[in-house]
Every structure is written in structure tokens, then in C-alpha cells.
Amino acid sequence: MPRGDGRGPAGKGPGTGQGRSGRGQGRGMGRMGGPQAGGVVGFCICPNCGQRQPHERGIPCYQKQCPNCGTAMIRE
């Protein structure tokens, strides 16, 4: 298409693309989805001694300290 004004030659392809019609969108896990996004359910675990505590919503596990040894906890 010269200058993008729509006066170019007719397309000869199979026409199987989905284009930008919106099909195929909105089916993924969403932003920050997957195994790294633990959500509300789960546990915080100490990498040093193995102590487990239930995860508290809104508080990342790495901000919690293990009650046994004081090491920063990680998400299980």
C-alpha cells in the first residue's frame, strides 16, 4: 500500500490471521499470574530451618522473620 492509504494491490493470502479483533485475548493468568503469584493461600517457609507459617495477605514472606532462627522467610 503506497503511503498507507488503502489503494494498494488486493491481498492474495489465505486470510487465516486473527488480526486485532480481540479474539484470543483475556484467556491468560493475567498480570503477575502463575506460580510466582501465590495469592492468599500458601505458606511462608524458612530456608534455614524449615519452619512453616501460613502466608498473611498483604505481607510478603521475605519481610517476615523466622520465629526460630530469625532468618528471612520465603514463599513456599
Backbone bond lengths (Angstrom), bond angles and torsions (degrees), N, CA, C in turn:
res aa  C-N    CA-C-N  psi(-1)  N-CA   C-N-CA  omega(-1)  CA-C   N-CA-C  phi
1 M - - - 1.443 - - 1.527 108.55 -
2 P 1.287 116.91 117.74 1.455 118.45 177.43 1.521 110.62 -71.70
3 R 1.295 115.04 126.85 1.478 123.41 178.22 1.531 113.71 59.04
4 G 1.307 118.04 12.83 1.459 121.50 175.62 1.520 114.35 67.03
5 D 1.339 117.59 27.84 1.461 119.14 -177.49 1.525 113.96 -98.92
6 G 1.349 117.85 7.60 1.458 120.40 174.32 1.508 115.36 85.72
7 R 1.322 119.22 8.65 1.459 120.68 -177.94 1.524 112.29 -101.20
8 G 1.296 119.24 21.37 1.455 122.95 -178.60 1.513 112.28 -80.84
9 P 1.343 116.64 -177.75 1.457 120.72 179.77 1.526 111.47 -68.77
10 A 1.301 116.14 156.95 1.464 121.48 179.18 1.521 109.41 -68.51
11 G 1.320 117.23 143.17 1.459 121.35 179.59 1.510 111.90 -72.48
12 K 1.330 115.82 146.66 1.455 120.22 -178.52 1.533 111.96 -119.13
13 G 1.328 117.75 9.58 1.454 120.70 -177.51 1.519 112.32 -76.73
14 P 1.345 116.78 176.09 1.470 120.67 -176.85 1.526 113.56 -73.46
15 G 1.325 117.96 -15.82 1.463 120.02 178.52 1.513 113.77 70.16
16 T 1.334 117.40 35.75 1.462 119.92 -176.63 1.521 113.51 -100.68
17 G 1.317 119.40 -0.61 1.464 121.18 -178.81 1.519 112.16 -71.98
18 Q 1.319 115.61 158.12 1.466 119.31 -179.57 1.518 112.30 -92.55
19 G 1.310 117.72 -15.86 1.455 120.00 177.80 1.514 112.29 62.25
20 R 1.304 115.13 -151.19 1.460 120.56 -177.92 1.523 111.30 -111.49
21 S 1.288 116.29 36.99 1.465 119.91 -176.55 1.520 112.75 -78.92
22 G 1.332 117.28 -5.97 1.452 119.61 -179.77 1.509 113.11 98.15
23 R 1.331 117.77 -10.11 1.457 119.10 178.64 1.519 109.68 -68.01
24 G 1.305 116.39 141.75 1.452 121.02 177.49 1.517 113.88 86.34
25 Q 1.295 117.73 1.35 1.449 120.07 179.63 1.522 109.99 -102.36
26 G 1.315 116.24 153.73 1.451 121.20 175.75 1.514 114.43 82.29
27 R 1.322 117.81 16.97 1.456 119.18 -179.21 1.522 112.96 -107.65
28 G 1.311 118.24 -3.07 1.457 121.68 -177.45 1.517 111.66 -83.97
29 M 1.313 115.05 -173.62 1.450 121.30 -179.42 1.523 111.60 -74.08
30 G 1.317 118.09 -16.32 1.450 120.49 -177.96 1.516 110.12 91.82
31 R 1.271 115.74 -176.64 1.451 121.07 -177.48 1.525 110.19 -66.52
32 M 1.301 114.76 132.99 1.463 122.48 -179.84 1.528 111.76 59.26
33 G 1.290 117.74 31.01 1.449 120.79 178.92 1.514 111.56 -84.28
34 G 1.277 116.65 173.96 1.446 121.42 177.50 1.513 112.60 98.60
35 P 1.329 117.33 -164.93 1.454 120.95 -174.12 1.527 114.30 -67.15
36 Q 1.338 118.83 -24.78 1.456 119.74 -179.42 1.520 111.86 -75.94
37 A 1.292 118.08 -21.55 1.456 121.61 179.42 1.519 108.65 -93.65
38 G 1.314 116.85 89.38 1.448 121.19 -173.26 1.511 114.40 -72.66
39 G 1.334 116.96 -29.00 1.452 119.20 -178.99 1.512 112.36 72.31
40 V 1.318 116.91 -148.15 1.452 122.08 -174.80 1.522 111.91 -83.21
41 V 1.314 117.29 -35.84 1.448 122.01 -175.44 1.522 109.83 -82.35
42 G 1.320 116.71 140.82 1.453 120.46 175.85 1.516 111.95 136.09
43 F 1.311 114.35 -175.11 1.453 121.03 -177.39 1.512 111.00 -132.51
44 C 1.325 114.99 154.46 1.449 122.22 168.77 1.527 105.19 -100.23
45 I 1.314 115.90 136.97 1.454 119.74 -176.57 1.526 109.78 -129.53
46 C 1.319 116.13 143.80 1.460 121.70 178.38 1.529 108.59 -84.52
47 P 1.341 117.72 124.17 1.462 119.60 179.51 1.521 112.66 -71.96
48 N 1.329 116.85 -14.86 1.470 120.86 -177.54 1.531 112.47 -88.62
49 C 1.341 116.74 -51.35 1.468 119.37 -174.45 1.532 113.48 -114.77
50 G 1.339 118.35 -9.84 1.456 120.64 177.14 1.517 115.42 87.57
51 Q 1.327 118.54 5.45 1.459 122.28 178.17 1.528 109.70 -59.92
52 R 1.346 117.18 134.49 1.470 122.07 179.61 1.517 109.88 -114.98
53 Q 1.345 115.46 140.37 1.459 122.05 175.00 1.516 107.77 -137.29
54 P 1.319 118.52 147.49 1.468 119.68 176.45 1.523 110.46 -62.51
55 H 1.329 115.73 141.33 1.462 120.73 178.19 1.514 109.64 -70.71
56 E 1.338 116.64 137.18 1.457 121.96 177.16 1.523 108.47 -101.67
57 R 1.305 115.62 129.27 1.463 121.22 -178.66 1.529 110.11 -60.49
58 G 1.322 115.77 132.09 1.461 121.59 177.31 1.511 114.36 88.32
59 I 1.319 118.24 -7.12 1.462 121.73 178.96 1.526 108.26 -119.58
60 P 1.326 117.66 109.65 1.468 119.31 178.62 1.527 110.88 -62.63
61 C 1.316 115.38 143.77 1.464 119.92 -177.72 1.523 111.95 -59.59
62 Y 1.336 118.21 -34.11 1.459 119.76 -177.41 1.530 112.55 -68.38
63 Q 1.335 117.44 -12.67 1.459 120.36 176.06 1.527 112.12 -89.04
64 K 1.317 116.97 -8.94 1.467 121.05 178.67 1.518 109.82 -93.64
65 Q 1.317 116.29 148.15 1.451 121.13 176.12 1.517 109.64 -108.76
66 C 1.311 115.21 144.25 1.459 121.28 179.07 1.526 109.47 -64.22
67 P 1.341 117.84 131.15 1.463 119.59 179.10 1.524 113.08 -68.43
68 N 1.329 117.52 -21.09 1.470 120.27 -179.68 1.520 113.53 -84.99
69 C 1.348 116.70 -48.03 1.468 118.67 -172.00 1.530 113.77 -122.70
70 G 1.342 119.61 -7.10 1.452 121.97 175.92 1.525 115.29 83.41
71 T 1.340 117.55 4.42 1.452 121.60 178.60 1.526 110.52 -75.73
72 A 1.336 116.43 146.36 1.468 120.08 175.90 1.523 109.21 -63.15
73 M 1.325 116.36 135.19 1.454 121.05 -177.37 1.523 110.24 -87.32
74 I 1.328 116.86 162.79 1.450 123.39 177.36 1.522 108.88 -126.94
75 R 1.331 115.86 164.53 1.462 120.35 179.82 1.514 109.91 -79.22
76 E 1.311 117.02 135.58 1.460 121.95 179.87 1.504 110.16 -78.77
